[in-house]
Amino acid sequence: MTQNGKKPAKEEPLTLEDVQKLVTMLDKSGLAELEVEMGGAHLRLAKTAPAAPVAHAAPFLVPAAHVAHAPAAPAPAPAAVHAPA
């Protein structure tokens, strides 16, 4: 018996339809979460903030640093060839 002297009503287990109704109720309400105990089951539904889109930086190539080369040293002059006398 309960405090008011009545027998507690037999609770049916939560069905998928019950859960869908609760989700709809939560969506339409200004509540952030809803908690229910029914048929021995405990259910907590909570709204979460939508995930912010993740911005990915576009890959970019960095040009190689320009290396200034010193001018090449002039090639040595060819050795003089002497004809036999």
mmCIF file as gemmi writes it, N, C-alpha and C atoms, coordinates in Angstrom:
data_model
loop_
_atom_site.group_PDB
_atom_site.id
_atom_site.type_symbol
_atom_site.label_atom_id
_atom_site.label_alt_id
_atom_site.label_comp_id
_atom_site.label_asym_id
_atom_site.label_entity_id
_atom_site.label_seq_id
_atom_site.pdbx_PDB_ins_code
_atom_site.Cartn_x
_atom_site.Cartn_y
_atom_site.Cartn_z
_atom_site.occupancy
_atom_site.B_iso_or_equiv
_atom_site.pdbx_formal_charge
_atom_site.auth_seq_id
_atom_site.auth_asym_id
_atom_site.pdbx_PDB_model_num
ATOM 1 N N . MET Axp A 1 ? 0.827 -1.181 0 1 0 ? 1 A 1
ATOM 2 C CA . MET Axp A 1 ? 0 0 0 1 0 ? 1 A 1
ATOM 3 C C . MET Axp A 1 ? 0.87 1.243 0 1 0 ? 1 A 1
ATOM 4 N N . THR Axp A 2 ? 0.345 2.29 -0.589 1 0 ? 2 A 1
ATOM 5 C CA . THR Axp A 2 ? 1.06 3.558 -0.636 1 0 ? 2 A 1
ATOM 6 C C . THR Axp A 2 ? 0.609 4.43 0.515 1 0 ? 2 A 1
ATOM 7 N N . GLN Axp A 3 ? 1.18 5.633 0.616 1 0 ? 3 A 1
ATOM 8 C CA . GLN Axp A 3 ? 0.827 6.543 1.706 1 0 ? 3 A 1
ATOM 9 C C . GLN Axp A 3 ? -0.652 6.917 1.67 1 0 ? 3 A 1
ATOM 10 N N . ASN Axp A 4 ? -1.25 7.004 0.481 1 0 ? 4 A 1
ATOM 11 C CA . ASN Axp A 4 ? -2.656 7.414 0.401 1 0 ? 4 A 1
ATOM 12 C C . ASN Axp A 4 ? -3.604 6.225 0.579 1 0 ? 4 A 1
ATOM 13 N N . GLY Axp A 5 ? -3.069 5.04 0.884 1 0 ? 5 A 1
ATOM 14 C CA . GLY Axp A 5 ? -3.905 3.895 1.161 1 0 ? 5 A 1
ATOM 15 C C . GLY Axp A 5 ? -4.324 3.106 -0.059 1 0 ? 5 A 1
ATOM 16 N N . LYS Axp A 6 ? -3.867 3.487 -1.23 1 0 ? 6 A 1
ATOM 17 C CA . LYS Axp A 6 ? -4.228 2.764 -2.453 1 0 ? 6 A 1
ATOM 18 C C . LYS Axp A 6 ? -3.103 1.818 -2.849 1 0 ? 6 A 1
ATOM 19 N N . LYS Axp A 7 ? -3.482 0.755 -3.538 1 0 ? 7 A 1
ATOM 20 C CA . LYS Axp A 7 ? -2.477 -0.161 -4.062 1 0 ? 7 A 1
ATOM 21 C C . LYS Axp A 7 ? -1.754 0.513 -5.216 1 0 ? 7 A 1
ATOM 22 N N . PRO Axp A 8 ? -0.423 0.353 -5.302 1 0 ? 8 A 1
ATOM 23 C CA . PRO Axp A 8 ? 0.285 0.948 -6.444 1 0 ? 8 A 1
ATOM 24 C C . PRO Axp A 8 ? -0.146 0.267 -7.732 1 0 ? 8 A 1
ATOM 25 N N . ALA Axp A 9 ? -0.284 1.067 -8.771 1 0 ? 9 A 1
ATOM 26 C CA . ALA Axp A 9 ? -0.659 0.522 -10.083 1 0 ? 9 A 1
ATOM 27 C C . ALA Axp A 9 ? 0.485 -0.326 -10.606 1 0 ? 9 A 1
ATOM 28 N N . LYS Axp A 10 ? 0.162 -1.386 -11.302 1 0 ? 10 A 1
ATOM 29 C CA . LYS Axp A 10 ? 1.189 -2.229 -11.901 1 0 ? 10 A 1
ATOM 30 C C . LYS Axp A 10 ? 1.814 -1.454 -13.046 1 0 ? 10 A 1
ATOM 31 N N . GLU Axp A 11 ? 3.118 -1.334 -12.999 1 0 ? 11 A 1
ATOM 32 C CA . GLU Axp A 11 ? 3.81 -0.564 -14.029 1 0 ? 11 A 1
ATOM 33 C C . GLU Axp A 11 ? 4.256 -1.481 -15.157 1 0 ? 11 A 1
ATOM 34 N N . GLU Axp A 12 ? 3.988 -1.056 -16.357 1 0 ? 12 A 1
ATOM 35 C CA . GLU Axp A 12 ? 4.429 -1.772 -17.548 1 0 ? 12 A 1
ATOM 36 C C . GLU Axp A 12 ? 5.856 -1.32 -17.864 1 0 ? 12 A 1
ATOM 37 N N . PRO Axp A 13 ? 6.644 -2.172 -18.468 1 0 ? 13 A 1
ATOM 38 C CA . PRO Axp A 13 ? 7.994 -1.744 -18.857 1 0 ? 13 A 1
ATOM 39 C C . PRO Axp A 13 ? 7.92 -0.68 -19.963 1 0 ? 13 A 1
ATOM 40 N N . LEU Axp A 14 ? 8.962 0.124 -20.042 1 0 ? 14 A 1
ATOM 41 C CA . LEU Axp A 14 ? 9.044 1.148 -21.1 1 0 ? 14 A 1
ATOM 42 C C . LEU Axp A 14 ? 9.111 0.477 -22.458 1 0 ? 14 A 1
ATOM 43 N N . THR Axp A 15 ? 8.353 1.006 -23.389 1 0 ? 15 A 1
ATOM 44 C CA . THR Axp A 15 ? 8.401 0.496 -24.761 1 0 ? 15 A 1
ATOM 45 C C . THR Axp A 15 ? 9.128 1.503 -25.631 1 0 ? 15 A 1
ATOM 46 N N . LEU Axp A 16 ? 9.454 1.107 -26.829 1 0 ? 16 A 1
ATOM 47 C CA . LEU Axp A 16 ? 10.101 2.015 -27.779 1 0 ? 16 A 1
ATOM 48 C C . LEU Axp A 16 ? 9.185 3.209 -28.052 1 0 ? 16 A 1
ATOM 49 N N . GLU Axp A 17 ? 7.892 2.954 -28.134 1 0 ? 17 A 1
ATOM 50 C CA . GLU Axp A 17 ? 6.922 4.034 -28.37 1 0 ? 17 A 1
ATOM 51 C C . GLU Axp A 17 ? 6.945 5.04 -27.215 1 0 ? 17 A 1
ATOM 52 N N . ASP Axp A 18 ? 7.061 4.537 -25.979 1 0 ? 18 A 1
ATOM 53 C CA . ASP Axp A 18 ? 7.15 5.426 -24.815 1 0 ? 18 A 1
ATOM 54 C C . ASP Axp A 18 ? 8.386 6.323 -24.917 1 0 ? 18 A 1
ATOM 55 N N . VAL Axp A 19 ? 9.489 5.723 -25.266 1 0 ? 19 A 1
ATOM 56 C CA . VAL Axp A 19 ? 10.742 6.475 -25.367 1 0 ? 19 A 1
ATOM 57 C C . VAL Axp A 19 ? 10.637 7.523 -26.472 1 0 ? 19 A 1
ATOM 58 N N . GLN Axp A 20 ? 10.049 7.156 -27.617 1 0 ? 20 A 1
ATOM 59 C CA . GLN Axp A 20 ? 9.896 8.12 -28.713 1 0 ? 20 A 1
ATOM 60 C C . GLN Axp A 20 ? 9.016 9.288 -28.29 1 0 ? 20 A 1
ATOM 61 N N . LYS Axp A 21 ? 7.964 9.02 -27.533 1 0 ? 21 A 1
ATOM 62 C CA . LYS Axp A 21 ? 7.089 10.091 -27.037 1 0 ? 21 A 1
ATOM 63 C C . LYS Axp A 21 ? 7.86 11.004 -26.09 1 0 ? 21 A 1
ATOM 64 N N . LEU Axp A 22 ? 8.666 10.416 -25.229 1 0 ? 22 A 1
ATOM 65 C CA . LEU Axp A 22 ? 9.457 11.221 -24.295 1 0 ? 22 A 1
ATOM 66 C C . LEU Axp A 22 ? 10.473 12.095 -25.028 1 0 ? 22 A 1
ATOM 67 N N . VAL Axp A 23 ? 11.082 11.558 -26.064 1 0 ? 23 A 1
ATOM 68 C CA . VAL Axp A 23 ? 12.036 12.341 -26.864 1 0 ? 23 A 1
ATOM 69 C C . VAL Axp A 23 ? 11.315 13.52 -27.52 1 0 ? 23 A 1
ATOM 70 N N . THR Axp A 24 ? 10.134 13.266 -28.067 1 0 ? 24 A 1
ATOM 71 C CA . THR Axp A 24 ? 9.341 14.342 -28.687 1 0 ? 24 A 1
ATOM 72 C C . THR Axp A 24 ? 8.985 15.394 -27.654 1 0 ? 24 A 1
ATOM 73 N N . MET Axp A 25 ? 8.554 14.954 -26.47 1 0 ? 25 A 1
ATOM 74 C CA . MET Axp A 25 ? 8.21 15.899 -25.405 1 0 ? 25 A 1
ATOM 75 C C . MET Axp A 25 ? 9.415 16.754 -25.03 1 0 ? 25 A 1
ATOM 76 N N . LEU Axp A 26 ? 10.578 16.131 -24.93 1 0 ? 26 A 1
ATOM 77 C CA . LEU Axp A 26 ? 11.791 16.862 -24.571 1 0 ? 26 A 1
ATOM 78 C C . LEU Axp A 26 ? 12.135 17.879 -25.65 1 0 ? 26 A 1
ATOM 79 N N . ASP Axp A 27 ? 12.007 17.483 -26.922 1 0 ? 27 A 1
ATOM 80 C CA . ASP Axp A 27 ? 12.314 18.39 -28.036 1 0 ? 27 A 1
ATOM 81 C C . ASP Axp A 27 ? 11.404 19.613 -28.026 1 0 ? 27 A 1
ATOM 82 N N . LYS Axp A 28 ? 10.127 19.411 -27.695 1 0 ? 28 A 1
ATOM 83 C CA . LYS Axp A 28 ? 9.154 20.504 -27.741 1 0 ? 28 A 1
ATOM 84 C C . LYS Axp A 28 ? 9.188 21.367 -26.486 1 0 ? 28 A 1
ATOM 85 N N . SER Axp A 29 ? 9.778 20.858 -25.434 1 0 ? 29 A 1
ATOM 86 C CA . SER Axp A 29 ? 9.81 21.614 -24.178 1 0 ? 29 A 1
ATOM 87 C C . SER Axp A 29 ? 11.048 22.506 -24.131 1 0 ? 29 A 1
ATOM 88 N N . GLY Axp A 30 ? 11.083 23.333 -23.14 1 0 ? 30 A 1
ATOM 89 C CA . GLY Axp A 30 ? 12.261 24.178 -22.935 1 0 ? 30 A 1
ATOM 90 C C . GLY Axp A 30 ? 13.256 23.517 -22.002 1 0 ? 30 A 1
ATOM 91 N N . LEU Axp A 31 ? 13.018 22.243 -21.698 1 0 ? 31 A 1
ATOM 92 C CA . LEU Axp A 31 ? 13.886 21.535 -20.76 1 0 ? 31 A 1
ATOM 93 C C . LEU Axp A 31 ? 15.18 21.083 -21.425 1 0 ? 31 A 1
ATOM 94 N N . ALA Axp A 32 ? 16.214 20.968 -20.608 1 0 ? 32 A 1
ATOM 95 C CA . ALA Axp A 32 ? 17.499 20.48 -21.12 1 0 ? 32 A 1
ATOM 96 C C . ALA Axp A 32 ? 17.605 18.976 -20.942 1 0 ? 32 A 1
ATOM 97 N N . GLU Axp A 33 ? 16.885 18.443 -19.935 1 0 ? 33 A 1
ATOM 98 C CA . GLU Axp A 33 ? 16.926 17.007 -19.716 1 0 ? 33 A 1
ATOM 99 C C . GLU Axp A 33 ? 15.632 16.539 -19.064 1 0 ? 33 A 1
ATOM 100 N N . LEU Axp A 34 ? 15.406 15.236 -19.164 1 0 ? 34 A 1
ATOM 101 C CA . LEU Axp A 34 ? 14.201 14.619 -18.636 1 0 ? 34 A 1
ATOM 102 C C . LEU Axp A 34 ? 14.601 13.265 -18.067 1 0 ? 34 A 1
ATOM 103 N N . GLU Axp A 35 ? 14.134 12.979 -16.859 1 0 ? 35 A 1
ATOM 104 C CA . GLU Axp A 35 ? 14.478 11.716 -16.215 1 0 ? 35 A 1
ATOM 105 C C . GLU Axp A 35 ? 13.179 11.028 -15.808 1 0 ? 35 A 1
ATOM 106 N N . VAL Axp A 36 ? 13.06 9.742 -16.119 1 0 ? 36 A 1
ATOM 107 C CA . VAL Axp A 36 ? 11.834 8.993 -15.873 1 0 ? 36 A 1
ATOM 108 C C . VAL Axp A 36 ? 12.179 7.624 -15.297 1 0 ? 36 A 1
ATOM 109 N N . GLU Axp A 37 ? 11.38 7.182 -14.322 1 0 ? 37 A 1
ATOM 110 C CA . GLU Axp A 37 ? 11.451 5.814 -13.825 1 0 ? 37 A 1
ATOM 111 C C . GLU Axp A 37 ? 10.085 5.204 -14.064 1 0 ? 37 A 1
ATOM 112 N N . MET Axp A 38 ? 10.074 4.094 -14.783 1 0 ? 38 A 1
ATOM 113 C CA . MET Axp A 38 ? 8.801 3.471 -15.121 1 0 ? 38 A 1
ATOM 114 C C . MET Axp A 38 ? 9.027 1.978 -15.355 1 0 ? 38 A 1
ATOM 115 N N . GLY Axp A 39 ? 8.213 1.174 -14.743 1 0 ? 39 A 1
ATOM 116 C CA . GLY Axp A 39 ? 8.317 -0.261 -14.954 1 0 ? 39 A 1
ATOM 117 C C . GLY Axp A 39 ? 9.661 -0.827 -14.549 1 0 ? 39 A 1
ATOM 118 N N . GLY Axp A 40 ? 10.265 -0.249 -13.539 1 0 ? 40 A 1
ATOM 119 C CA . GLY Axp A 40 ? 11.565 -0.725 -13.082 1 0 ? 40 A 1
ATOM 120 C C . GLY Axp A 40 ? 12.725 -0.222 -13.931 1 0 ? 40 A 1
ATOM 121 N N . ALA Axp A 41 ? 12.411 0.541 -14.975 1 0 ? 41 A 1
ATOM 122 C CA . ALA Axp A 41 ? 13.477 1.08 -15.838 1 0 ? 41 A 1
ATOM 123 C C . ALA Axp A 41 ? 13.726 2.536 -15.475 1 0 ? 41 A 1
ATOM 124 N N . HIS Axp A 42 ? 14.948 2.938 -15.579 1 0 ? 42 A 1
ATOM 125 C CA . HIS Axp A 42 ? 15.344 4.323 -15.319 1 0 ? 42 A 1
ATOM 126 C C . HIS Axp A 42 ? 15.88 4.877 -16.635 1 0 ? 42 A 1
ATOM 127 N N . LEU Axp A 43 ? 15.31 5.988 -17.073 1 0 ? 43 A 1
ATOM 128 C CA . LEU Axp A 43 ? 15.706 6.576 -18.354 1 0 ? 43 A 1
ATOM 129 C C . LEU Axp A 43 ? 16.016 8.046 -18.154 1 0 ? 43 A 1
ATOM 130 N N . ARG Axp A 44 ? 17.138 8.48 -18.665 1 0 ? 44 A 1
ATOM 131 C CA . ARG Axp A 44 ? 17.516 9.899 -18.611 1 0 ? 44 A 1
ATOM 132 C C . ARG Axp A 44 ? 17.822 10.358 -20.024 1 0 ? 44 A 1
ATOM 133 N N . LEU Axp A 45 ? 17.085 11.377 -20.472 1 0 ? 45 A 1
ATOM 134 C CA . LEU Axp A 45 ? 17.307 11.969 -21.792 1 0 ? 45 A 1
ATOM 135 C C . LEU Axp A 45 ? 17.852 13.363 -21.571 1 0 ? 45 A 1
ATOM 136 N N . ALA Axp A 46 ? 18.856 13.749 -22.317 1 0 ? 46 A 1
ATOM 137 C CA . ALA Axp A 46 ? 19.438 15.082 -22.178 1 0 ? 46 A 1
ATOM 138 C C . ALA Axp A 46 ? 19.765 15.638 -23.547 1 0 ? 46 A 1
ATOM 139 N N . LYS Axp A 47 ? 19.467 16.917 -23.704 1 0 ? 47 A 1
ATOM 140 C CA . LYS Axp A 47 ? 19.827 17.599 -24.949 1 0 ? 47 A 1
ATOM 141 C C . LYS Axp A 47 ? 21.298 17.976 -24.84 1 0 ? 47 A 1
ATOM 142 N N . THR Axp A 48 ? 21.985 17.895 -25.937 1 0 ? 48 A 1
ATOM 143 C CA . THR Axp A 48 ? 23.366 18.36 -25.973 1 0 ? 48 A 1
ATOM 144 C C . THR Axp A 48 ? 23.457 19.429 -27.041 1 0 ? 48 A 1
ATOM 145 N N . ALA Axp A 49 ? 24.379 20.329 -26.858 1 0 ? 49 A 1
ATOM 146 C CA . ALA Axp A 49 ? 24.583 21.368 -27.864 1 0 ? 49 A 1
ATOM 147 C C . ALA Axp A 49 ? 25.106 20.712 -29.128 1 0 ? 49 A 1
ATOM 148 N N . PRO Axp A 50 ? 24.624 21.155 -30.279 1 0 ? 50 A 1
ATOM 149 C CA . PRO Axp A 50 ? 25.152 20.573 -31.515 1 0 ? 50 A 1
ATOM 150 C C . PRO Axp A 50 ? 26.656 20.811 -31.593 1 0 ? 50 A 1
ATOM 151 N N . ALA Axp A 51 ? 27.335 19.832 -32.063 1 0 ? 51 A 1
ATOM 152 C CA . ALA Axp A 51 ? 28.789 19.947 -32.189 1 0 ? 51 A 1
ATOM 153 C C . ALA Axp A 51 ? 29.13 21.011 -33.226 1 0 ? 51 A 1
ATOM 154 N N . ALA Axp A 52 ? 30.038 21.864 -32.869 1 0 ? 52 A 1
ATOM 155 C CA . ALA Axp A 52 ? 30.478 22.892 -33.804 1 0 ? 52 A 1
ATOM 156 C C . ALA Axp A 52 ? 31.287 22.234 -34.911 1 0 ? 52 A 1
ATOM 157 N N . PRO Axp A 53 ? 31.096 22.71 -36.133 1 0 ? 53 A 1
ATOM 158 C CA . PRO Axp A 53 ? 31.89 22.126 -37.218 1 0 ? 53 A 1
ATOM 159 C C . PRO Axp A 53 ? 33.374 22.371 -36.966 1 0 ? 53 A 1
ATOM 160 N N . VAL Axp A 54 ? 34.139 21.393 -37.267 1 0 ? 54 A 1
ATOM 161 C CA . VAL Axp A 54 ? 35.583 21.499 -37.064 1 0 ? 54 A 1
ATOM 162 C C . VAL Axp A 54 ? 36.202 22.047 -38.335 1 0 ? 54 A 1
ATOM 163 N N . ALA Axp A 55 ? 36.904 23.142 -38.175 1 0 ? 55 A 1
ATOM 164 C CA . ALA Axp A 55 ? 37.569 23.748 -39.331 1 0 ? 55 A 1
ATOM 165 C C . ALA Axp A 55 ? 38.959 23.139 -39.465 1 0 ? 55 A 1
ATOM 166 N N . HIS Axp A 56 ? 39.226 22.621 -40.611 1 0 ? 56 A 1
ATOM 167 C CA . HIS Axp A 56 ? 40.546 22.057 -40.88 1 0 ? 56 A 1
ATOM 168 C C . HIS Axp A 56 ? 41.293 23.024 -41.79 1 0 ? 56 A 1
ATOM 169 N N . ALA Axp A 57 ? 42.503 23.319 -41.433 1 0 ? 57 A 1
ATOM 170 C CA . ALA Axp A 57 ? 43.316 24.191 -42.27 1 0 ? 57 A 1
ATOM 171 C C . ALA Axp A 57 ? 43.714 23.429 -43.528 1 0 ? 57 A 1
ATOM 172 N N . ALA Axp A 58 ? 43.598 24.112 -44.642 1 0 ? 58 A 1
ATOM 173 C CA . ALA Axp A 58 ? 43.991 23.485 -45.903 1 0 ? 58 A 1
ATOM 174 C C . ALA Axp A 58 ? 45.503 23.312 -45.914 1 0 ? 58 A 1
ATOM 175 N N . PRO Axp A 59 ? 45.979 22.187 -46.376 1 0 ? 59 A 1
ATOM 176 C CA . PRO Axp A 59 ? 47.429 22.015 -46.429 1 0 ? 59 A 1
ATOM 177 C C . PRO Axp A 59 ? 48.042 22.994 -47.429 1 0 ? 59 A 1
ATOM 178 N N . PHE Axp A 60 ? 49.176 23.469 -47.117 1 0 ? 60 A 1
ATOM 179 C CA . PHE Axp A 60 ? 49.845 24.381 -48.048 1 0 ? 60 A 1
ATOM 180 C C . PHE Axp A 60 ? 51.321 24.021 -48.103 1 0 ? 60 A 1
ATOM 181 N N . LEU Axp A 61 ? 51.911 24.336 -49.212 1 0 ? 61 A 1
ATOM 182 C CA . LEU Axp A 61 ? 53.331 24.05 -49.398 1 0 ? 61 A 1
ATOM 183 C C . LEU Axp A 61 ? 54.129 25.325 -49.212 1 0 ? 61 A 1
ATOM 184 N N . VAL Axp A 62 ? 55.198 25.202 -48.518 1 0 ? 62 A 1
ATOM 185 C CA . VAL Axp A 62 ? 56.086 26.336 -48.329 1 0 ? 62 A 1
ATOM 186 C C . VAL Axp A 62 ? 57.206 26.184 -49.333 1 0 ? 62 A 1
ATOM 187 N N . PRO Axp A 63 ? 57.397 27.192 -50.205 1 0 ? 63 A 1
ATOM 188 C CA . PRO Axp A 63 ? 58.476 27.058 -51.181 1 0 ? 63 A 1
ATOM 189 C C . PRO Axp A 63 ? 59.828 26.98 -50.461 1 0 ? 63 A 1
ATOM 190 N N . ALA Axp A 64 ? 60.718 26.215 -51.027 1 0 ? 64 A 1
ATOM 191 C CA . ALA Axp A 64 ? 62.044 26.079 -50.432 1 0 ? 64 A 1
ATOM 192 C C . ALA Axp A 64 ? 62.732 27.437 -50.447 1 0 ? 64 A 1
ATOM 193 N N . ALA Axp A 65 ? 63.491 27.687 -49.431 1 0 ? 65 A 1
ATOM 194 C CA . ALA Axp A 65 ? 64.212 28.957 -49.352 1 0 ? 65 A 1
ATOM 195 C C . ALA Axp A 65 ? 65.184 29.053 -50.515 1 0 ? 65 A 1
ATOM 196 N N . HIS Axp A 66 ? 65.24 30.233 -51.103 1 0 ? 66 A 1
ATOM 197 C CA . HIS Axp A 66 ? 66.144 30.44 -52.227 1 0 ? 66 A 1
ATOM 198 C C . HIS Axp A 66 ? 67.548 30.618 -51.67 1 0 ? 66 A 1
ATOM 199 N N . VAL Axp A 67 ? 68.471 29.782 -52.134 1 0 ? 67 A 1
ATOM 200 C CA . VAL Axp A 67 ? 69.85 29.871 -51.677 1 0 ? 67 A 1
ATOM 201 C C . VAL Axp A 67 ? 70.655 30.512 -52.791 1 0 ? 67 A 1
ATOM 202 N N . ALA Axp A 68 ? 71.278 31.648 -52.47 1 0 ? 68 A 1
ATOM 203 C CA . ALA Axp A 68 ? 72.108 32.326 -53.471 1 0 ? 68 A 1
ATOM 204 C C . ALA Axp A 68 ? 73.446 31.601 -53.534 1 0 ? 68 A 1
ATOM 205 N N . HIS Axp A 69 ? 73.79 31.171 -54.717 1 0 ? 69 A 1
ATOM 206 C CA . HIS Axp A 69 ? 75.064 30.48 -54.911 1 0 ? 69 A 1
ATOM 207 C C . HIS Axp A 69 ? 76.103 31.493 -55.374 1 0 ? 69 A 1
ATOM 208 N N . ALA Axp A 70 ? 77.294 31.329 -54.84 1 0 ? 70 A 1
ATOM 209 C CA . ALA Axp A 70 ? 78.381 32.191 -55.294 1 0 ? 70 A 1
ATOM 210 C C . ALA Axp A 70 ? 78.705 31.803 -56.731 1 0 ? 70 A 1
ATOM 211 N N . PRO Axp A 71 ? 79.097 32.767 -57.562 1 0 ? 71 A 1
ATOM 212 C CA . PRO Axp A 71 ? 79.429 32.416 -58.95 1 0 ? 71 A 1
ATOM 213 C C . PRO Axp A 71 ? 80.566 31.399 -58.959 1 0 ? 71 A 1
ATOM 214 N N . ALA Axp A 72 ? 80.473 30.506 -59.865 1 0 ? 72 A 1
ATOM 215 C CA . ALA Axp A 72 ? 81.495 29.462 -59.97 1 0 ? 72 A 1
ATOM 216 C C . ALA Axp A 72 ? 82.826 30.091 -60.357 1 0 ? 72 A 1
ATOM 217 N N . ALA Axp A 73 ? 83.858 29.555 -59.811 1 0 ? 73 A 1
ATOM 218 C CA . ALA Axp A 73 ? 85.193 30.054 -60.15 1 0 ? 73 A 1
ATOM 219 C C . ALA Axp A 73 ? 85.481 29.677 -61.6 1 0 ? 73 A 1
ATOM 220 N N . PRO Axp A 74 ? 86.12 30.558 -62.331 1 0 ? 74 A 1
ATOM 221 C CA . PRO Axp A 74 ? 86.408 30.234 -63.728 1 0 ? 74 A 1
ATOM 222 C C . PRO Axp A 74 ? 87.306 29.003 -63.809 1 0 ? 74 A 1
ATOM 223 N N . ALA Axp A 75 ? 87.095 28.226 -64.812 1 0 ? 75 A 1
ATOM 224 C CA . ALA Axp A 75 ? 87.891 27.009 -65.004 1 0 ? 75 A 1
ATOM 225 C C . ALA Axp A 75 ? 89.339 27.418 -65.279 1 0 ? 75 A 1
ATOM 226 N N . PRO Axp A 76 ? 90.267 26.638 -64.802 1 0 ? 76 A 1
ATOM 227 C CA . PRO Axp A 76 ? 91.663 26.999 -65.068 1 0 ? 76 A 1
ATOM 228 C C . PRO Axp A 76 ? 91.939 26.927 -66.565 1 0 ? 76 A 1
ATOM 229 N N . ALA Axp A 77 ? 92.809 27.773 -66.987 1 0 ? 77 A 1
ATOM 230 C CA . ALA Axp A 77 ? 93.158 27.811 -68.41 1 0 ? 77 A 1
ATOM 231 C C . ALA Axp A 77 ? 93.867 26.521 -68.76 1 0 ? 77 A 1
ATOM 232 N N . PRO Axp A 78 ? 93.588 26.006 -69.967 1 0 ? 78 A 1
ATOM 233 C CA . PRO Axp A 78 ? 94.251 24.756 -70.347 1 0 ? 78 A 1
ATOM 234 C C . PRO Axp A 78 ? 95.771 24.968 -70.415 1 0 ? 78 A 1
ATOM 235 N N . ALA Axp A 79 ? 96.44 23.921 -70.06 1 0 ? 79 A 1
ATOM 236 C CA . ALA Axp A 79 ? 97.907 24.01 -70.101 1 0 ? 79 A 1
ATOM 237 C C . ALA Axp A 79 ? 98.353 24.159 -71.563 1 0 ? 79 A 1
ATOM 238 N N . ALA Axp A 80 ? 99.382 24.917 -71.723 1 0 ? 80 A 1
ATOM 239 C CA . ALA Axp A 80 ? 99.89 25.135 -73.102 1 0 ? 80 A 1
ATOM 240 C C . ALA Axp A 80 ? 100.512 23.847 -73.596 1 0 ? 80 A 1
ATOM 241 N N . VAL Axp A 81 ? 100.197 23.516 -74.804 1 0 ? 81 A 1
ATOM 242 C CA . VAL Axp A 81 ? 100.777 22.313 -75.418 1 0 ? 81 A 1
ATOM 243 C C . VAL Axp A 81 ? 101.878 22.8 -76.354 1 0 ? 81 A 1
ATOM 244 N N . HIS Axp A 82 ? 103.05 22.274 -76.162 1 0 ? 82 A 1
ATOM 245 C CA . HIS Axp A 82 ? 104.172 22.671 -77.012 1 0 ? 82 A 1
ATOM 246 C C . HIS Axp A 82 ? 104.417 21.574 -78.014 1 0 ? 82 A 1
ATOM 247 N N . ALA Axp A 83 ? 104.588 21.976 -79.221 1 0 ? 83 A 1
ATOM 248 C CA . ALA Axp A 83 ? 104.882 21.001 -80.288 1 0 ? 83 A 1
ATOM 249 C C . ALA Axp A 83 ? 106.366 20.598 -80.183 1 0 ? 83 A 1
ATOM 250 N N . PRO Axp A 84 ? 106.665 19.38 -80.482 1 0 ? 84 A 1
ATOM 251 C CA . PRO Axp A 84 ? 108.073 18.949 -80.393 1 0 ? 84 A 1
ATOM 252 C C . PRO Axp A 84 ? 108.928 19.762 -81.401 1 0 ? 84 A 1
ATOM 253 N N . ALA Axp A 85 ? 110.088 20.068 -81.021 1 0 ? 85 A 1
ATOM 254 C CA . ALA Axp A 85 ? 110.965 20.861 -81.888 1 0 ? 85 A 1
ATOM 255 C C . ALA Axp A 85 ? 111.825 20.032 -82.771 1 0 ? 85 A 1
